[in-house]
Amino acid sequence: MADHSCKRCSVTRVNALVKVYRQAHFNGDQGGISKLKQVVAVTRREYPDGSELLSPGLGEQELRELCWNISSFLRDQDVERILGIKLIKPGAR
């Protein structure tokens, strides 16, 4: 399992994945598609259903559930590298 435990970080991961999904599929952002492909590649072994991120048309609840599941298999380094967000560890302020 991934190396994160902070609920705030988990929510940040999910929100970032949802945002990239929307940019990729609703706005046709090729950079977003590329990021989703990287996420799928990183999590493929542990969570093969993650490839659903590459399919447009997921409903809001289905998308959030999928992103929550996928985020469980991403390491902090993966999130920071692929999604371009910095996760702040608890107590690291």
Disulfide bonds with the S-S distance in Angstrom:
none
